[in-house]
Structure formats: C-alpha cells, structure tokens
Amino acid sequence: MMRRALLAMAAVLMLSSPALGAQPGTPEAAGFTQLFISPCGEPYRGRPGDPYPIVLWFKQADLNHDGKIDLTEFRADHAGFFDALDSDGNGVIESAEISFYENRFLPDVYRRQQELGALAPPAKLILVQGLGAYGQDPNLGEGAQGPPPSLGAQRKAPIQYVGAAAYGLLAEPEPLTAADANLDGRITKAEFLAAADRRFKQLDRRGDGELTLDELPMTAAQAAAAHRRR
C-alpha cells in the first residue's frame, strides 16, 4: 500500500501546482476534471478523456484481480485508508486528521463551502446543486455500471447532493464521520471496519458476497454527465 502512504504528500503537491486559468489550490488547477469518492472515503481523480475513476478504485480494491471485490478485500480497502489517515498511529482518526482529510484530500468538496460560511456542524457538509466540472467524461473503461437509481428523479426535479454523496456510491456526506458510531468525534479502526461491513451489505445488491463493477450504480456526478451528453 505504498501508494496510500504517499497520498498526503500527493494532496499537498496537487494543490501547489496550479494550471493556467484555474483557481489555485484546487484539483482543477492540476487538470483533474473527474472525481470518484470510494466507499471508505478515498478520492480518485481523472483528467479529461480518462475512464471514470471508479475503475482505479475497483482495481486497487480487487486484490486478487479476479474482477470481484469480496468482503475481505472491501475491509482491507477500508483498513488501508484508515492507516494512511491515522498520521500519529494511535489507532484513532481524530479532529485534526479529519480536518486534514477534508481540506487536503477534498478541498473542492468541503473547503469551498467553508468559504461560503455555510457549514453544518459537526460534519462539514456541502450542498451540491450543480456538479461542476466533475464527470465530464463518463467513460467507464472496463465493465459497465448499472444505471443510477435517482436518474429518473433528476429529470422531474433538481436534487441536492450533500458533500461526498454526489461523487460516491452511498448517500454519505462525509465518509469518515459517517463511521463514528458513538458520535464522540473520534473514529476507531473497529468503527471504520464496522462501517465497511455495513457499506458492503448495502452495495451487494445480489446478496452473493461479492461486488462486480456492473452491479454498482453510477454516481450522481456520472449520471449528470451522462444526462448532459444525451
């Protein structure tokens, strides 16, 4: 999991390399126009023309490369990201680490709303009315995902997506704080793995103990991009 060990450094470097015409301090400044947030909260980004970055997550989580993610692999994906975020190695993700995650990994999702002064404590949430640049290329690359459950509703009335929910597979505005079962502002590894079990059950629509790319829904960002193209 060496790549994950470098995630924090990559997040800092990404924000320090603005592209011409882009707002400094944003992923767009580094040329990223697509965002997928995995069930454990890890962001995956893509540039124009890349496959939608759910493909990157699926390949990483599928440890034995058999085209399926089972519960053991899903839990390992959560555990790996937890360890990457637990900067002091004390087995708990606390407020400083949560803040680092929100402001360095996902500034485009959380920081902008902070600047508007419209945070909803204790979690830092953002209402996404327009999905911005993300999802401009809904090319899925390998495997085809299922349709988004909410696409029909999007045609009838605008939907507000909160925080990471616009870019993930689950309706969780902030995947870290969503795992805080006792609401004490601290996330233990046991809580994070319990959240993994719950999330896997939600995503395992066939109930066969494994996830394949074709049973996973599009994210709201993907759906919006596909709808615009149609």
Secondary structure per residue as TSV (DSSP state, phi and psi in degrees):
chain	resnum	aa	ss	phi	psi
A	1	M	-	360.0	34.3
A	2	M	H	-58.7	-36.7
A	3	R	H	-59.2	-39.8
A	4	R	H	-68.1	-32.4
A	5	A	H	-64.2	-21.8
A	6	L	T	-99.2	2.8
A	7	L	H	-61.8	-44.1
A	8	A	H	-62.2	-43.0
A	9	M	H	-63.0	-41.5
A	10	A	H	-64.1	-37.4
A	11	A	H	-63.0	-41.6
A	12	V	H	-66.7	-44.9
A	13	L	H	-64.8	-36.7
A	14	M	H	-61.6	-39.3
A	15	L	H	-78.1	-10.0
A	16	S	T	-104.1	8.6
A	17	S	-	-125.1	70.0
A	18	P	-	-68.6	140.0
A	19	A	-	-89.0	158.0
A	20	L	T	-58.8	128.5
A	21	G	T	85.7	-6.7
A	22	A	S	-98.9	154.3
A	23	Q	-	-72.2	123.8
A	24	P	T	-57.4	148.6
A	25	G	T	83.3	15.9
A	26	T	S	-127.5	154.8
A	27	P	G	-60.9	-31.1
A	28	E	G	-58.9	-29.8
A	29	A	G	-63.3	-24.8
A	30	A	G	-97.8	8.3
A	31	G	T	92.6	8.4
A	32	F	-	-87.2	126.6
A	33	T	-	-120.7	-1.3
A	34	Q	E	-126.7	143.2
A	35	L	E	-138.7	131.3
A	36	F	E	-127.4	133.5
A	37	I	E	-111.6	117.2
A	38	S	-	-69.3	166.6
A	39	P	T	-55.7	-30.3
A	40	C	T	-85.0	-4.9
A	41	G	S	103.7	0.6
A	42	E	-	-77.8	127.1
A	43	P	E	-82.1	140.3
A	44	Y	E	-125.2	132.7
A	45	R	E	-123.7	153.9
A	46	G	E	-139.3	157.0
A	47	R	-	-98.2	167.6
A	48	P	T	-53.8	134.3
A	49	G	T	90.2	-16.1
A	50	D	S	-73.6	154.7
A	51	P	-	-59.6	151.0
A	52	Y	-	-57.4	133.2
A	53	P	T	-69.2	4.0
A	54	I	H	-59.4	-28.3
A	55	V	H	-62.5	-38.8
A	56	L	H	-64.3	-44.7
A	57	W	H	-62.4	-46.6
A	58	F	H	-60.0	-42.7
A	59	K	H	-64.1	-38.3
A	60	Q	H	-70.4	-41.3
A	61	A	H	-74.1	-26.8
A	62	D	-	-80.7	82.2
A	63	L	T	-64.5	-34.2
A	64	N	T	-98.2	6.1
A	65	H	-	55.9	42.0
A	66	D	S	-102.5	9.9
A	67	G	S	81.0	11.5
A	68	K	-	-139.1	150.4
A	69	I	E	-117.0	116.4
A	70	D	E	-95.3	178.5
A	71	L	H	-62.3	-38.9
A	72	T	H	-60.8	-43.8
A	73	E	H	-68.1	-38.7
A	74	F	H	-64.1	-42.8
A	75	R	H	-66.1	-37.9
A	76	A	H	-64.8	-35.7
A	77	D	H	-63.4	-44.1
A	78	H	H	-63.4	-45.7
A	79	A	H	-62.0	-40.3
A	80	G	H	-63.8	-41.4
A	81	F	H	-72.0	-36.7
A	82	F	H	-57.6	-48.3
A	83	D	H	-62.3	-35.4
A	84	A	H	-67.4	-34.5
A	85	L	H	-82.2	-26.2
A	86	D	-	-77.2	78.0
A	87	S	T	-64.9	-31.0
A	88	D	T	-95.3	-0.3
A	89	G	-	66.5	25.2
A	90	N	S	-92.7	6.2
A	91	G	S	79.7	10.5
A	92	V	E	-138.8	135.7
A	93	I	E	-95.1	117.1
A	94	E	-	-112.8	-174.5
A	95	S	H	-57.0	-42.1
A	96	A	H	-64.0	-38.1
A	97	E	H	-74.0	-34.8
A	98	I	H	-64.3	-44.0
A	99	S	H	-62.5	-40.7
A	100	F	H	-62.7	-42.8
A	101	Y	I	-59.8	-47.7
A	102	E	I	-69.0	-38.5
A	103	N	I	-90.8	-22.3
A	104	R	I	-107.1	-38.9
A	105	F	I	-82.1	-38.1
A	106	L	-	-132.7	54.3
A	107	P	H	-64.4	-30.8
A	108	D	H	-71.1	-20.7
A	109	V	H	-93.2	-38.9
A	110	Y	H	-109.5	-39.4
A	111	R	H	-66.4	-37.8
A	112	R	H	-61.3	-37.8
A	113	Q	H	-70.5	-32.6
A	114	Q	H	-60.8	-40.7
A	115	E	H	-65.4	-26.6
A	116	L	H	-81.5	-9.8
A	117	G	T	71.2	33.8
A	118	A	-	-127.2	48.2
A	119	L	-	-81.1	151.5
A	120	A	-	-116.7	95.3
A	121	P	S	-66.6	155.5
A	122	P	S	-83.0	-21.9
A	123	A	S	-82.4	147.9
A	124	K	-	-91.5	105.9
A	125	L	-	-111.6	155.8
A	126	I	-	-136.3	133.0
A	127	L	E	-88.0	117.7
A	128	V	E	-98.2	106.4
A	129	Q	S	-92.4	-40.7
A	130	G	S	-116.7	135.1
A	131	L	-	-84.0	8.3
A	132	G	T	62.9	-144.7
A	133	A	T	-80.2	-19.0
A	134	Y	T	-66.4	143.3
A	135	G	T	80.0	18.9
A	136	Q	S	-62.8	-28.9
A	137	D	-	-118.7	100.0
A	138	P	-	-83.9	17.4
A	139	N	-	-59.8	121.1
A	140	L	-	-88.7	-9.8
A	141	G	-	72.9	-106.6
A	142	E	S	-97.0	120.4
A	143	G	S	84.4	151.2
A	144	A	-	-114.7	131.3
A	145	Q	-	-83.3	161.3
A	146	G	B	-73.3	165.6
A	147	P	-	-68.4	152.5
A	148	P	-	-70.4	133.7
A	149	P	T	-60.6	-26.3
A	150	S	T	-97.6	4.5
A	151	L	H	-62.3	-40.9
A	152	G	H	-62.3	-39.0
A	153	A	H	-66.9	-32.2
A	154	Q	H	-62.7	-31.6
A	155	R	H	-72.2	-28.4
A	156	K	H	-84.7	-39.2
A	157	A	S	-155.5	147.5
A	158	P	-	-64.9	144.0
A	159	I	-	-116.1	138.7
A	160	Q	-	-97.8	124.3
A	161	Y	E	-104.0	138.3
A	162	V	E	-102.9	121.4
A	163	G	G	54.2	-129.6
A	164	A	G	-67.5	-15.0
A	165	A	G	-59.9	-27.2
A	166	A	G	-71.0	-21.3
A	167	Y	T	-121.2	8.0
A	168	G	S	-122.7	-179.8
A	169	L	S	-90.0	-11.0
A	170	L	S	-126.4	156.2
A	171	A	S	-84.3	61.9
A	172	E	-	-119.6	112.2
A	173	P	S	-62.4	-35.2
A	174	E	-	-142.1	102.0
A	175	P	T	-61.5	-28.2
A	176	L	T	-71.4	-55.3
A	177	T	G	-67.6	-21.7
A	178	A	G	-66.1	-21.5
A	179	A	G	-87.8	-5.4
A	180	D	-	-78.3	84.9
A	181	A	T	-64.4	-36.8
A	182	N	T	-98.2	6.8
A	183	L	-	55.5	39.9
A	184	D	S	-99.6	6.4
A	185	G	S	80.8	6.3
A	186	R	-	-130.9	138.2
A	187	I	E	-114.6	116.0
A	188	T	E	-85.5	164.3
A	189	K	H	-65.4	-35.4
A	190	A	H	-61.9	-41.3
A	191	E	H	-64.5	-40.0
A	192	F	H	-66.9	-39.0
A	193	L	H	-73.7	-32.0
A	194	A	H	-64.4	-37.8
A	195	A	H	-64.4	-36.6
A	196	A	H	-60.5	-43.6
A	197	D	H	-61.5	-44.4
A	198	R	H	-64.0	-44.6
A	199	R	H	-65.4	-40.6
A	200	F	H	-60.9	-43.6
A	201	K	H	-62.0	-38.4
A	202	Q	H	-65.3	-38.5
A	203	L	H	-83.9	-21.2
A	204	D	-	-80.6	75.3
A	205	R	T	-65.7	-29.9
A	206	R	T	-84.0	-14.0
A	207	G	-	66.9	28.3
A	208	D	S	-104.5	8.4
A	209	G	S	79.2	15.6
A	210	E	E	-152.5	151.9
A	211	L	E	-110.3	134.9
A	212	T	-	-120.4	158.0
A	213	L	G	-61.8	-33.2
A	214	D	G	-73.6	-16.1
A	215	E	G	-94.2	-5.8
A	216	L	S	-86.0	137.8
A	217	P	B	-76.2	162.2
A	218	M	-	-66.5	151.6
A	219	T	-	-75.7	165.8
A	220	A	H	-61.1	-36.2
A	221	A	H	-64.7	-42.9
A	222	Q	H	-61.0	-46.3
A	223	A	H	-61.2	-41.9
A	224	A	H	-63.9	-40.5
A	225	A	H	-66.1	-42.8
A	226	A	H	-64.4	-38.4
A	227	H	H	-66.1	-41.2
A	228	R	H	-63.1	-40.1
A	229	R	H	-67.8	-35.6
A	230	R	-	-71.1	360.0
